Amino acid sequence: MGHFASFLITHACPGAVLLSAGIAGKVIRRWIAHRTATRHEAESTRRMALAVQDTTAAQRAAVVRACAELEAASRNAHGPQHPRHHQ
């Protein structure tokens, strides 16, 4: 049993640690991307609510359209995103 245990410690454990670290890193990156997208959406919603709060029904469509155009321009101004974030 001693040789088998020593084999596992020297060969299997480092591989398991590397695999676990890789998986943990991917989970953390995905979580951060999700939280960032959630925060950006909340900020966008807040800006939209502030923009339309004192408008009439007739003005609201134009204000929403203008806000959407500003949001799109803001996203485009920050340059291309990393392709991994658009999955």
C-alpha positions in Angstrom: 0.0 0.0 0.0 2.9 2.3 0.6 4.1 2.3 -3.0 0.5 3.0 -4.3 0.0 5.9 -1.8 3.4 7.4 -2.8 2.5 7.1 -6.5 -0.8 8.9 -6.0 0.9 11.7 -4.0 3.7 12.2 -6.6 1.7 11.8 -9.8 -2.0 12.2 -9.4 -2.1 15.0 -6.8 -0.2 17.6 -8.8 -2.5 17.0 -11.8 -5.6 17.2 -9.7 -4.4 20.5 -8.1 -3.7 22.0 -11.6 -7.1 20.8 -12.9 -8.9 22.2 -9.9 -7.0 25.6 -10.2 -7.9 25.8 -13.8 -11.6 25.1 -13.1 -11.6 27.6 -10.2 -10.0 30.3 -12.4 -12.6 29.8 -15.1 -15.5 29.9 -12.6 -14.1 33.1 -11.0 -13.7 34.8 -14.4 -17.2 33.9 -15.4 -18.6 35.2 -12.1 -16.7 38.5 -12.5 -18.0 38.9 -16.0 -21.6 38.1 -14.9 -21.4 40.6 -12.0 -19.9 43.3 -14.3 -22.7 42.8 -16.8 -25.3 42.9 -14.1 -23.9 46.1 -12.7 -23.8 47.7 -16.1 -27.4 46.8 -16.8 -28.5 48.2 -13.4 -26.7 51.4 -14.1 -28.3 51.6 -17.5 -31.7 51.0 -16.1 -31.2 53.7 -13.4 -30.1 56.2 -16.0 -33.2 55.4 -18.1 -35.5 55.7 -15.2 -34.0 59.1 -14.3 -34.3 60.3 -17.9 -38.0 59.4 -18.2 -39.2 60.3 -14.7 -40.5 63.8 -15.6 -41.6 63.2 -19.2 -45.0 62.9 -20.7 -46.1 59.8 -22.5 -45.6 61.6 -25.8 -42.0 62.4 -24.9 -41.1 59.1 -23.4 -40.5 57.2 -26.7 -38.0 59.8 -27.9 -36.2 59.9 -24.6 -35.9 56.1 -24.5 -34.6 56.1 -28.1 -32.0 58.8 -27.3 -30.9 56.9 -24.2 -30.5 53.7 -26.2 -28.4 55.5 -28.8 -26.2 56.9 -26.1 -25.7 53.5 -24.5 -24.8 52.0 -27.8 -22.3 54.8 -28.5 -20.8 54.4 -25.1 -20.3 50.6 -25.6 -18.7 51.2 -29.0 -16.4 54.0 -27.6 -14.8 51.5 -25.3 -13.5 49.5 -28.2 -13.9 45.8 -29.1 -14.6 43.5 -26.2 -12.6 40.3 -25.6 -14.3 37.6 -27.7 -14.6 35.3 -24.6 -17.1 37.8 -23.0 -19.6 37.4 -25.9 -20.4 33.7 -25.5 
